[in-house]
Amino acid sequence: MPMTDMTRSVACGTALVLALSACGALGRPAQPSASAKAPDAPAQEDPSPTQEESPSPSESPAEGVVTGPTSSALPIEGLNLRLVRSGENELALQFELFNGTDDEISLGTLGLDSREQLITLVDLPRGTAYGLIGSSGPDGRISADVDIEPGGSAPVTAVFAAPPKEATEMLVVLNGLRPVTVPITDAEPADDPALHGPHNKLQVGPLVCKTTGGTREAFRLPSDVLFEFGSSKLSPSAKSAIEALRGRVSASSGSVTVDGHTDAIGGTSDNQTLSEERAAAVSQVLRPSLGDGFAYRTKGHGEGEPVVPNTKPDGSDDPEGRAQNRRVEVRIDSDTTVRALETGTDLTDAGLQARVESVRRLSGYLLASVKVTNPGSQAASLEYENHFTPKELTSGQLSIAAQNGRQELCGFAEPTYFDFVGTMSASFAPGKLDTVPAGAEVTLWGLFPAPSANVTSVKVQIGGYDQALPAEVTTS
């Protein structure tokens, strides 16, 4: 369903405040002892709401995780974020949305409603993204829209398909707020009508992550969401995920190599066979999508090429490490150099300044954050798009240059109002798009495939601008 200019304006009509210090992912926990460790959840391939007044964020005794806004133009916060398993099949995100502005806001103006659904969860070890249960519109499983008065807050409940029981936390992504890892609990969720809707239209799919270098394009697909347990049979969501690669492949001819990899559980021979069969299954779906201009080749590597250890330093099993090793990689080689990210404008010419806040390794990914500041006395333009783009990087979006190529933003296979796991909209100021008010600071962030473990420094590029910002890669 195409997004009109009016829809985009409604979805992006509000922006957010106070850059908080990074913790967890890019948010901060209310109680460090109870939340927001690095998002390394284990995985195995084994058998109508009402508005409530709230104290200011600094006074709130929130029990869960707190995250702040992506723009200092409007002060809102997500308070007491909790992920609670609701029965066997569902996971509820519950939090208080605090309005620190001088104006009334609503869930709808932020796109945090059943129509826009600018909200997702990411299971990083398994490389899986979760959208709201239900289609866009009245069937979306999220709290009914409410108006929030200045200084007040409103409870929000959003319902997703449950991740595997081994998952212990998720990366929570909400439009206008900084991403943050939130632990999963078995506590009783607070009652909300959203908890009682139909369990249909489950939006679950793998992250599609791309690395480019010279004439090569490479994609990593996590196995857990592609295949049935211990099998090469593709899951219901796998076909659309594999076909989605077409929109991110630049080449029209060349060679395609599909490599299958397993973890170390099971016999070496069985794992070798399984990796070969999984590579062949992906290639079979990929071939009609990419077309006959390519020569296709498949190869299974079994458990022989792990990206991280399958065991912990003490020799015990590491389920989350094994989850990263279960993967299918697609390499496309052509005679044409992959188109470089567009540049051209100097940030200072646009009246802006930028600095890298952090680039962190998290379960096989990099989570990068860049601060863009307008030090001038007039509003400045910062073009940004993450809605129905042609599945390629555009102005304002981040990318990372490392020794082994350029890492691009990881994207969603399922159709949504946003394409990439990054800053979700251009709502940097109230009622305006692509605008950084005088004196304001905007956080641009994104999730990328991690380069090899020996890469300790990278350069972060903002699409459409000349500057390449050097940064050290950290693990905490």
Solvent accessible surface area in square Angstrom, and as a share of the most:
residue,aa,sasa,rsa
1,M,138,0.62
2,P,123,0.78
3,M,30,0.14
4,T,81,0.47
5,D,122,0.63
6,M,151,0.68
7,T,20,0.12
8,R,43,0.16
9,S,56,0.36
10,V,65,0.38
11,A,0,0.00
12,C,0,0.00
13,G,21,0.20
14,T,8,0.05
15,A,0,0.00
16,L,0,0.00
17,V,10,0.06
18,L,99,0.49
19,A,45,0.35
20,L,29,0.14
21,S,86,0.56
22,A,46,0.36
23,C,53,0.32
24,G,8,0.07
25,A,0,0.00
26,L,0,0.00
27,G,0,0.00
28,R,69,0.25
29,P,13,0.08
30,A,33,0.26
31,Q,81,0.36
32,P,105,0.66
33,S,116,0.75
34,A,60,0.46
35,S,15,0.10
36,A,11,0.09
37,K,126,0.53
38,A,37,0.28
39,P,3,0.02
40,D,51,0.26
41,A,0,0.00
42,P,36,0.23
43,A,1,0.00
44,Q,72,0.32
45,E,27,0.12
46,D,48,0.25
47,P,163,1.03
48,S,97,0.63
49,P,18,0.11
50,T,98,0.57
51,Q,56,0.25
52,E,89,0.40
53,E,132,0.59
54,S,24,0.15
55,P,64,0.40
56,S,44,0.28
57,P,27,0.17
58,S,107,0.69
59,E,122,0.55
60,S,30,0.19
61,P,116,0.73
62,A,9,0.07
63,E,122,0.55
64,G,9,0.08
65,V,1,0.00
66,V,6,0.03
67,T,1,0.00
68,G,0,0.00
69,P,1,0.01
70,T,10,0.06
71,S,1,0.01
72,S,41,0.26
73,A,27,0.21
74,L,15,0.08
75,P,38,0.24
76,I,1,0.00
77,E,5,0.02
78,G,0,0.00
79,L,4,0.02
80,N,27,0.14
81,L,1,0.01
82,R,64,0.24
83,L,0,0.00
84,V,4,0.02
85,R,42,0.15
86,S,26,0.17
87,G,65,0.62
88,E,129,0.58
89,N,92,0.47
90,E,19,0.09
91,L,0,0.00
92,A,0,0.00
93,L,0,0.00
94,Q,5,0.02
95,F,4,0.02
96,E,42,0.19
97,L,0,0.00
98,F,14,0.06
99,N,0,0.00
100,G,26,0.25
101,T,7,0.04
102,D,134,0.69
103,D,92,0.47
104,E,92,0.41
105,I,12,0.06
106,S,12,0.08
107,L,0,0.00
108,G,9,0.08
109,T,52,0.30
110,L,1,0.00
111,G,0,0.00
112,L,1,0.01
113,D,22,0.11
114,S,29,0.18
115,R,95,0.35
116,E,1,0.00
117,Q,18,0.08
118,L,0,0.00
119,I,2,0.01
120,T,2,0.01
121,L,0,0.00
122,V,0,0.00
123,D,0,0.00
124,L,3,0.01
125,P,5,0.03
126,R,8,0.03
127,G,2,0.02
128,T,6,0.03
129,A,7,0.05
130,Y,10,0.04
131,G,13,0.12
132,L,1,0.00
133,I,0,0.00
134,G,0,0.00
135,S,41,0.27
136,S,37,0.24
137,G,13,0.12
138,P,138,0.86
139,D,77,0.40
140,G,8,0.07
141,R,9,0.03
142,I,12,0.06
143,S,4,0.02
144,A,51,0.39
145,D,75,0.39
146,V,23,0.13
147,D,77,0.40
148,I,0,0.00
149,E,80,0.36
150,P,58,0.36
151,G,32,0.31
152,G,0,0.00
153,S,2,0.01
154,A,0,0.00
155,P,36,0.23
156,V,3,0.02
157,T,5,0.03
158,A,0,0.00
159,V,0,0.00
160,F,0,0.00
161,A,11,0.08
162,A,25,0.20
163,P,6,0.04
164,P,57,0.36
165,K,156,0.66
166,E,56,0.25
167,A,4,0.03
168,T,55,0.32
169,E,3,0.01
170,M,1,0.00
171,L,1,0.00
172,V,2,0.01
173,V,2,0.01
174,L,4,0.02
175,N,1,0.01
176,G,7,0.07
177,L,2,0.01
178,R,2,0.01
179,P,0,0.00
180,V,1,0.00
181,T,0,0.00
182,V,0,0.00
183,P,32,0.20
184,I,25,0.12
185,T,57,0.33
186,D,123,0.64
187,A,59,0.46
188,E,157,0.71
189,P,23,0.15
190,A,61,0.47
191,D,118,0.61
192,D,10,0.05
193,P,76,0.48
194,A,9,0.07
195,L,22,0.11
196,H,131,0.58
197,G,28,0.26
198,P,76,0.48
199,H,79,0.35
200,N,76,0.39
201,K,105,0.44
202,L,81,0.40
203,Q,16,0.07
204,V,30,0.17
205,G,3,0.03
206,P,0,0.00
207,L,0,0.00
208,V,4,0.02
209,C,2,0.01
210,K,10,0.04
211,T,27,0.16
212,T,6,0.04
213,G,38,0.36
214,G,49,0.48
215,T,54,0.31
216,R,103,0.37
217,E,3,0.01
218,A,28,0.22
219,F,3,0.01
220,R,52,0.19
221,L,0,0.00
222,P,14,0.09
223,S,2,0.01
224,D,47,0.24
225,V,19,0.11
226,L,0,0.00
227,F,10,0.04
228,E,74,0.33
229,F,119,0.50
230,G,43,0.41
231,S,34,0.22
232,S,31,0.20
233,K,140,0.59
234,L,42,0.21
235,S,19,0.12
236,P,131,0.82
237,S,23,0.15
238,A,0,0.00
239,K,118,0.50
240,S,52,0.33
241,A,0,0.00
242,I,0,0.00
243,E,71,0.32
244,A,28,0.22
245,L,1,0.00
246,R,85,0.31
247,G,43,0.41
248,R,14,0.05
249,V,13,0.07
250,S,70,0.45
251,A,11,0.08
252,S,92,0.59
253,S,59,0.38
254,G,29,0.28
255,S,44,0.29
256,V,0,0.00
257,T,9,0.05
258,V,0,0.00
259,D,4,0.02
260,G,1,0.01
261,H,5,0.02
262,T,4,0.02
263,D,3,0.02
264,A,40,0.31
265,I,73,0.37
266,G,56,0.54
267,G,38,0.37
268,T,97,0.56
269,S,83,0.54
270,D,99,0.51
271,N,9,0.05
272,Q,63,0.28
273,T,65,0.38
274,L,27,0.13
275,S,0,0.00
276,E,81,0.36
277,E,83,0.37
278,R,6,0.02
279,A,0,0.00
280,A,48,0.38
281,A,17,0.13
282,V,0,0.00
283,S,7,0.05
284,Q,141,0.63
285,V,23,0.13
286,L,0,0.00
287,R,110,0.40
288,P,103,0.65
289,S,29,0.19
290,L,12,0.06
291,G,24,0.23
292,D,136,0.71
293,G,42,0.40
294,F,13,0.05
295,A,67,0.52
296,Y,35,0.13
297,R,127,0.46
298,T,58,0.34
299,K,94,0.40
300,G,7,0.07
301,H,34,0.15
302,G,2,0.02
303,E,47,0.21
304,G,57,0.55
305,E,88,0.40
306,P,64,0.40
307,V,73,0.42
308,V,47,0.27
309,P,93,0.58
310,N,21,0.11
311,T,66,0.39
312,K,94,0.40
313,P,150,0.94
314,D,118,0.61
315,G,54,0.52
316,S,51,0.33
317,D,64,0.33
318,D,23,0.12
319,P,23,0.14
320,E,41,0.19
321,G,2,0.02
322,R,2,0.01
323,A,3,0.03
324,Q,30,0.14
325,N,0,0.00
326,R,1,0.00
327,R,10,0.04
328,V,1,0.00
329,E,48,0.21
330,V,0,0.00
331,R,63,0.23
332,I,0,0.00
333,D,39,0.20
334,S,18,0.11
335,D,152,0.79
336,T,94,0.54
337,T,96,0.56
338,V,20,0.11
339,R,126,0.46
340,A,71,0.55
341,L,23,0.12
342,E,115,0.52
343,T,75,0.44
344,G,59,0.56
345,T,60,0.35
346,D,44,0.23
347,L,4,0.02
348,T,90,0.53
349,D,119,0.62
350,A,29,0.23
351,G,34,0.33
352,L,1,0.00
353,Q,102,0.45
354,A,27,0.21
355,R,132,0.48
356,V,31,0.18
357,E,49,0.22
358,S,23,0.15
359,V,0,0.00
360,R,19,0.07
361,R,50,0.18
362,L,2,0.01
363,S,11,0.07
364,G,22,0.21
365,Y,9,0.03
366,L,0,0.00
367,L,0,0.00
368,A,0,0.00
369,S,0,0.00
370,V,0,0.00
371,K,5,0.02
372,V,0,0.00
373,T,38,0.22
374,N,2,0.01
375,P,79,0.49
376,G,38,0.36
377,S,95,0.61
378,Q,139,0.62
379,A,60,0.47
380,A,12,0.09
381,S,65,0.42
382,L,0,0.00
383,E,101,0.45
384,Y,8,0.03
385,E,47,0.21
386,N,0,0.00
387,H,9,0.04
388,F,90,0.37
389,T,12,0.07
390,P,88,0.55
391,K,57,0.24
392,E,72,0.32
393,L,18,0.09
394,T,37,0.22
395,S,39,0.25
396,G,0,0.00
397,Q,1,0.00
398,L,3,0.01
399,S,1,0.00
400,I,0,0.00
401,A,47,0.37
402,A,20,0.16
403,Q,145,0.65
404,N,80,0.41
405,G,17,0.17
406,R,45,0.17
407,Q,2,0.01
408,E,10,0.05
409,L,2,0.01
410,C,0,0.00
411,G,4,0.03
412,F,13,0.06
413,A,14,0.11
414,E,36,0.16
415,P,105,0.66
416,T,30,0.17
417,Y,14,0.05
418,F,4,0.02
419,D,7,0.04
420,F,1,0.00
421,V,1,0.00
422,G,0,0.00
423,T,4,0.02
424,M,6,0.03
425,S,5,0.03
426,A,1,0.01
427,S,5,0.03
428,F,2,0.01
429,A,3,0.03
430,P,70,0.44
431,G,66,0.64
432,K,117,0.49
433,L,45,0.22
434,D,32,0.17
435,T,25,0.14
436,V,0,0.00
437,P,34,0.22
438,A,49,0.38
439,G,60,0.57
440,A,6,0.05
441,E,40,0.18
442,V,0,0.00
443,T,2,0.01
444,L,1,0.00
445,W,6,0.02
446,G,0,0.00
447,L,0,0.00
448,F,0,0.00
449,P,8,0.05
450,A,24,0.19
451,P,7,0.04
452,S,58,0.37
453,A,90,0.69
454,N,115,0.59
455,V,2,0.01
456,T,87,0.51
457,S,56,0.36
458,V,7,0.04
459,K,108,0.46
460,V,0,0.00
461,Q,27,0.12
462,I,2,0.01
463,G,1,0.01
464,G,17,0.17
465,Y,15,0.06
466,D,70,0.36
467,Q,46,0.20
468,A,48,0.37
469,L,23,0.11
470,P,102,0.64
471,A,12,0.09
472,E,119,0.53
473,V,19,0.11
474,T,60,0.35
475,T,102,0.59
476,S,105,0.68
